[in-house]
Amino acid sequence: MTTLIYGLKNCDTCRKALKALPDAQLVDVRSDGVPVPVLNAALAQFPEQLVNTRSTTWRGLSEAERQAPPKSLLQEHPSLMKRPLIAVQGKLFLAWNKDVEAAVRALL
């Protein structure tokens, strides 16, 4: 089964994850988007963490736009997603740190 990293090709954190997981495939959310089933599962698992409220994109949104449901926000502005979102063997991981790396490697 393929390990997928949902992120941005120019994101340093996504590049670190891709370098550490050379067999993984990067899915650029800006150009390819996140499949609805994956987005739904990520929102269920990471309801508060998935929208990056510290991003430049978030700061550029109006107060009215910020009130939209997270799923709508992420579909309209994919770069708002906290990155990377890693899918491996039916499990999802958010962000990239030593704990996430260890958990992902344990599944490979």
HUPEZI-V307999 format. One record per residue. N is the residue number from 0. RES is the residue in one small letter. OMEGA is omega in whole degrees, 0 to 359 (* if undefined). BURIAL is 1 if it has 24 or more other C-alpha atoms within 12 Angstrom, else 0. Layout:
<<N	RES	OMEGA	BURIAL> <N	RES	OMEGA	BURIAL>>
This chain:
<<0	m	183	0> <1	t	173	0> <2	t	180	1> <3	l	176	1> <4	i	177	1> <5	y	182	1> <6	g	179	1> <7	l	183	1> <8	k	180	1> <9	n	179	0> <10	c	182	1> <11	d	181	0> <12	t	178	1> <13	c	179	1> <14	r	177	1> <15	k	180	1> <16	a	181	1> <17	l	179	1> <18	k	180	0> <19	a	180	0> <20	l	188	1> <21	p	179	0> <22	d	181	0> <23	a	179	1> <24	q	178	1> <25	l	174	1> <26	v	181	1> <27	d	185	1> <28	v	180	1> <29	r	182	0> <30	s	185	0> <31	d	183	0> <32	g	177	1> <33	v	179	1> <34	p	184	0> <35	v	179	0> <36	p	179	0> <37	v	179	1> <38	l	178	1> <39	n	180	0> <40	a	180	0> <41	a	178	1> <42	l	178	1> <43	a	184	0> <44	q	183	0> <45	f	189	0> <46	p	183	0> <47	e	188	0> <48	q	191	0> <49	l	179	1> <50	v	181	1> <51	n	183	1> <52	t	176	0> <53	r	184	0> <54	s	176	0> <55	t	179	0> <56	t	180	0> <57	w	181	1> <58	r	180	0> <59	g	181	0> <60	l	175	0> <61	s	178	0> <62	e	180	0> <63	a	179	0> <64	e	181	0> <65	r	181	0> <66	q	180	0> <67	a	177	0> <68	p	182	0> <69	p	181	1> <70	k	179	1> <71	s	179	0> <72	l	183	1> <73	l	177	1> <74	q	181	1> <75	e	182	0> <76	h	185	1> <77	p	181	1> <78	s	175	1> <79	l	183	1> <80	m	173	1> <81	k	188	1> <82	r	348	1> <83	p	170	1> <84	l	186	1> <85	i	178	1> <86	a	179	1> <87	v	179	1> <88	q	176	0> <89	g	179	0> <90	k	179	1> <91	l	176	1> <92	f	182	1> <93	l	180	1> <94	a	179	1> <95	w	176	1> <96	n	184	0> <97	k	180	0> <98	d	179	0> <99	v	180	1> <100	e	179	1> <101	a	181	0> <102	a	179	0> <103	v	180	1> <104	r	179	0> <105	a	180	0> <106	l	184	0> <107	l	*	0>>
